[in-house]
Amino acid sequence: MSIEVGSVVEGVVTGITNFGAFVELPGGKVGLIHISEVADVYVRDVKDFLKEQDKVKVKVLTVDERGKIGLSIKQLQEQKPAAAPVSASSAAPSYRPAPRRAPANDFRRPNRVNAPSFEDKLSKFLKDSDERLTDLKKNTDSKRGGRGGARRAE
């Protein structure tokens, strides 16, 4: 049996790697199911979906000039219905949404009346930053024996 692009064949899983699974096809040829072609869902580990010696039906995606065969299980699975194209008549919702109104007292937003201004926040940040730098400089100078350390009287 000749293996052609688009044909559906049955094979046996002969090896599993972190990037896919090797499948022995009729005629002794071997193809690869890439991890992205194993299932419709995200596949973290191929071993969660396939085991060695599993019989699988696969679709042939590619056959290159060197004889490498690309396979897919995902393309044989039942496709979930895609969203139908939106036409003008189906664009209007069949339900009536609730009217939007502004809440009198929205608990999710903090009261901004007494909140500090940006300038206040910035000056507090700069003050805290200067204090931390001063403490750090004192600490490192005392360990190095720098200028800030205690001096001996001679």
N, C-alpha and C positions, 0 to 999 in steps of 0.2 A: 504494500500500500504506500503510495506516494504521500508525503506530508506537504500540504500546500497551505498558504496563508488563507485563513478564514475557515478551514476545515475543523471539525470537532472530532477529537480522538480520545481514546481511553488509554491511560498509562498507569504506572506504578511509581509511587514516590520512592526514590532510591537514596536521597540524602537531603538534609535540611541544614541551612546555614542561617546566619543572622540577616542576610539580604534576600532570602528566598528558598525555594525548594527545587531540587532536580527530579525530573520525572523521566523514566524510561518509557519510550513510545514504541509502538509496533515497528518492527524492522531493526530493533536494537539501537535506534537513535535516542539521544538524551536531550531534553529541553529544560529550560529554566522558567519557573513561575516566579517572577519578581515579587517581593513582599507587597508592593502596591497593587498587584493583580490577584492576591489571594482572596480577598473578601471586600464587600462594599463598605465595611466599617474600618475604623483605624486598627491596624495590626501592629501591635508592639512586638510580639514574638510569634513567628511562624508556627512554632510548636504548639501554640494554643489552638491552631486550626487544623494542622496536618501532622501525621506521624509517618515514619518510614513504613513501607509496605502497604500503605493505603492505596486503594484503587481510586483514581480520580478521572473525571471527564474534563478535558481542557480544550480551549479554543486556541488554534495556532495564530499568533499575532504577527510574527516575523520569522523569516528564514534568510539569514545573510549569506554572503558569498563564501564565508568560511565554514558554513554549516551550522552556525549557532541558531538555535530555535527558541523564540520567545513565546511563552504560553500564558494563558489567563484562565482562572476559574471564575473570577469576578464577572467577566463579560457573558458567562453562561447563566448566571443566576438571574432570577426573576427581577427585572428592573422595577424599582418603585416608581409609581406614576409621577412624572415630573409635573411641576406646576403648569396648569393649562395656560396658554397664551391669553392675555387680557384683551378682551374686545371692548368696544365702547358700551355695549349693553350689559356686559358682566362687570364693568368697572364700579358700578354703584353697589354699595353693600346692601344685602337683603335684610339687614336689621337696622334699627334706628338707634344710633348712639345716644347715650345720655348727654344732656346739655352740660357744657362746661361752665362753671361759675367760680368766681374767686372766693376762696375761703376767708371767712371773717377773721379767724385766728389760726393760722397755719403753724402747727406745732413743729414742723420739720425745719423751719427757718429760725435761726436764733434772732433774738431781739438785737438789732444793730444800733439802737439809740446810744447805749453806753459803751459800745465797742471802741477800742483804741484805734486811732488813725494809723495810717501807714507810716507816717513820720515817727509816731510814738513807738511803734513796733521796731522800726529801724534803729532808733537811738538806743532802745533797750538791748537789741541784738549787738550793736557795736560796743556798748558798755560791757556786756557779759563777755564778749570776745576779747576785749582789751584786758579784762581781769584774768581770763584764762591764760592769755599769752604772757602776762606778767608773772603769774604763778609758775608757768612752765619754764620761763627764762630763769627765774630765781632757782628753781629746782635743778636745772641743768648746769647753771653757773656754779652752784655750790658743789656739785659732784666733780666738776672739772677743776675747781680751784680758780675760778675766774675772778673778775673784778668785783663781783657782788659779794664775795665771801668775806668773812671776818678777817681783819688784819691784825698781825702781831705788833706789839709795841717794841721798838728796838732801843 
